[in-house]
């Protein structure tokens, strides 16, 4: 598959400088690209690599339009443009409609004729699988689950009963949607289980990375709104709501009944405690622990910098005494204010 620069621009906009009829077959990095491939530059720190690249063409911003003589597409957002070109040159495998003979289909399940159900997959009773969707090998769709159109479940995805999946979902291997939330109550020295009777409801155009888990609601639903992008190994607890177009990196944990706003960005291994509200357009740095609600958009971080072990241990000792030190400082401030007052009156 090959496209000329002119054909690419006709699809995605931008403008061509140089040979618009140059054919491109693949995307690649500046270091490894060859003459049939296209690369991109978004960071000026790597501008020097333009002189050595063997790429046939480049995707550049306006600021770098004259930084090379190679054929190039000029775009206001080179990284997003690169993503579109990469998707064009690397389409998903074509769907082969039909149900594999080894798949198990429950009573009353409705599978669109254009959908594909692979070997050893299970589609529960009363479930619905929409047009052009793919249920990968060994995946499990529970009873009464609704799967939208153009959904792609990679092998061994599990969706528990009654959950609702929007159009264009991509769920990678190991994803579990709708397992019970962690609901337990102490009774006479023993934990008893609280039934989790809500669902998981997922909007359109969501992607979920490998081994990410989204728990069903205890009473109300857990909701993932449209356009959300979830990395690998994320835990989303019961009754969480994640706002539209929020992106969450790997190993984040979100405790129950927390609401994340729209267009938020949450860095890897961040932790968010339960029953909080995070407003729209919040950026949370990696490894940050959020212990209270955030009502103002902006960037938040709470990362203790690493250092040599002996220095860290000394600082850790001081941290343990911060409250005591704060009280002592307050007493000293009061004494100083009193002394200044006495001097002023003398």
N, C-alpha and C positions, 0 to 999 in steps of 0.2 A: 504494500500500500504506500503510495506516495502522493504528496500534494505540493503544488507550486506555492511560492510565497504569495502570489496574487490570489490563489484560491483560498489560502488561509485567511488573508485579510478580508476577502469577500464574506467569509463566515463570521469573523470575530472583530472586524474593525481594525483600527490602527492604520499605519501607512508604511509603504515599502521604500527603502532607500537602496539603490543598487539593482541587481538583476531580479526582477519580479517573477521570472519564469524558472528560477532555480527550483529543482524538486527536492523535497525533504522526505525522508523515510522514517526518521526516528528522532527522539530527543536524547540529549546527553549532557554531561558536565563540560565545562570549559576545558578541563584537563584531558578528557578522554574522547571528546567528540571527533568524528571524522567528517569528510567533505559532504557526506550525504545526510548529516545530522544538524539539528538546530540546538543551540544552547541559549542561556540567558544571563543577564547581569542585573542584580538589584542592589548590591552593596558596593560603594565606590572603593572600598578597601581592596577589592579584587580586580580593579580596572586594569592593573598591569598585566593580568593574565590574557587580556584581549590581544596583546601583541604576539603571544605564543600559541593561541588556540588554533586547532586544525578544523574547527567547525565550519560547515558550509555556510551557515547563516546564524544570526543572533537575534534575540529579543531584548530591546533596550528601552530605557526611559528617555524622555526628551533631553535630560541633562547629559546623557552619554551618546546622543545621536551622532555626533561627529568624532567619537573616540576611536573609530575603526573604519576601514574602507571595505570591510566585508559586507555582503548583502545583509540587510537587517530590517526587522519590523520594529517600528517605534510605537510604543504603547504608554498610556498613562500609568498602567499597573503591570509591569513586566512579569511579576511572579504569578499573578492571576492569569495573565495571558499564556504563560508557559503551561499552567495547569490545563487550560482549555486545549492547547495544541497537543499536550501529552495524551489527554483523553481521546482526542481525534485519532491519533496515531496508534493508540493502544485500546481499542474497544474491548468490552467484555465478550467472552465467548458467546456465540449465538445460542439461543434457547432452542432446544429440541423438545417440542411439546409432547406430552403424554405421561403416563404413570408406569413406572417400572414394575415388572411382574412381582418383584419381591417386596414392594411397598405394601403397607397395611392401611386400608381406607375404612374409616368407621361409618356406621349407618347414618345416612342422611347428609354426609359431607358433600359439599359442592365445589368441584374443582373446574375452573375455567378450561375449555379445550385448548387454549393457547399456553397454559401453564405447564410446568415440568415438575414431576415428583420423582426423585432419584431413588436408587436402590436402598432398601432397608429403612426408608423413611416411614413415619407414622403420621397420619392425619386423622384426628379424633372425630367422634360422632358429632354431627352438626356443624363442623368447622367449614369455613369458606376460604378458598384460595383464589385470589383475583387474577385477572388477565396478565399474561406474560411474566408471571412470578415463577421463581425457581426455589424448590424445597430440596436442599442438598442431601447427600448421602447420610443416612443415619439420623436425620433431624426428626424432632418430635413436635407436632402441633396438637395441642390439647383440645378437649371437647369444646365446641362452641367458640373457638378462636376465629376472629375475622382477620384475614391477611389481605391487604390491599393489592393494587396493581403494581407491576414492575418491581416487586419485592425480590431480593436475592438473599436467601439464607444459605450460608456455606455449610459444609458438613458438620453435623453434631450440634446444631443449635436447638435449644429447648424453649418452647413457649407453652407455659401452663394454661390451664383452662380459662375460658372467658375473656382473655386479653384481646385488645384491639390494636391492630398494626396498620398504619397508614401506607400510602403509596410510596414507592421508591426507597423503601428501607433497605439498607445493606447491613447484615448482621454476620460477623465473622465467627469462625469456629469457637465453640465453647461458650458462647453467649447463653445466658439463662435469663429469661424474662418471665416474671410472675411467680417466682418461688416465694414461700412465706416470708414475711417480714419477721424481725426478731421481737415478737410480742410474747412476753411472759410476765406472770404475776406471782409474788411470793405468798404462799398460803401455808401456815403452820409448819414453817421450816422447809418447805419444798416448793420448787417452781412448778407452776401449772401453765399450760400453753393457752394463749389467747388466739382463737381462730382468726385467720386473716381472710376476710370476705370481700375485700375490694379487688380491683383489677389493676393491670398496667395498661395505659392508653398512650400510644405513640403516634405522633403526627407525621406528616409527609416529609420526605427528603431527609431522613435521619440516618446516620451511620453509627454503628456500635462495634467497637473493637473486640478482639479476641478475649474470651474469658471475663468479660464484663458482666455483672449481675445487676438486675433491676428488680427489686422486691415488689410484690403486689401490696396494695393498701390494706390496712387493718380494717377500716370501715369504708372510707372514701377511696378514690383511685390514686395511684401513683401516675403522674403525667409527665411525659417528655414531649415538649411542643415541637413544632415544625422547624426543620433546618438545624437541629442540634447535632453536634459532632462529638462523639465519645470515643476516647482512646481505649487501649487495652487495660484490663484488670482494674476497672473502676467498680466501686460498690455504691449503689444508690439504694438507700433504705426505703422502708414503706412510707407512703404518703408524701414523698418528696415531689416537688414540681420544679422542672427545669425549663426556663423560659426560652422562647424561640431564638435560634441562631447562636446559642451559647456553645462554646467549645471547651472541653474538659480533657486535660492530658492524663496520662497513665497513672494508675495507683492512687487516685483521689478517692477519699471516703467521705460520703455525705450522709449524716445521720438523719433519723426519721423526722418527718413533718417540717422539713426546711424547704423554703421557697427560694429558688435562684432566679434572678431576673433575666431579661432578654439581653442578648449581645454581650454576655459576660465571657471572660476568659480566665480559666482556672488552671494554674500550673501543676505539674506533676507532683504527686505525693502530698498535696495540700489536704488538710482535714477540716471539715465544717461540721460543727456540733449541731444537735437537733433543735427543732422549733425556732429556727432563726429565719430572718428575711433578708435577702441580699438584693438590693435594688438593681436596676438595669445598668449596663455599661460599667461594670466593675471588673477590674483586673486583679487577680490574686496570684502572688508569686509562688513559685514552687516551694514546698515544704512549710508553707505558712499554716498555722492553726487559727481558724476563725472561731472565736468563742462568744461573740455577740453580733447582733444584727448590724448590717451596713445600710445606711439610708442615703448616702451621698455617693454619686458616681466618682470613679477615680481608681488609682492604683494603690494596692495594699500589700504590705509584706511584714513578716515577723520571723526573720531568719537570724539565728545567732551565728556569727561567722566562726568558721573553724580556725584552729591555731595549733601550735605545738601542745602535746598532751599535758605537759607540766603547767603551761600557761592556762590552758582550759580548766584544769583542776583548781588553780588558784582563783580564777574568775568565778567558777561554780560555787566556791565557798562564799565569795562576796555576794553572789546572787541570793544565797540562802538567807542572808542577813539584811536584805534590802529594806524590809519593813522596819526592822529595828533601827537601821541607819536613818531612814526617813523620819522616824519619831525623834531621834537624837538631833537631827538637823533642825527640825521644827522647834525643839526646845532651845537650841542655840540661837536661832533666828529671833525668838521671843526675848531672850536675854539681851541680844544686841539691840533690838528695838527699844527695850527698857532703858539700856545704858545711853542710847542716843537721845531718848526723851529726857533723861536726867541731865545730860550735858546741855540740852537746849534750854532747860529751865534754870540752869545755874548762871 
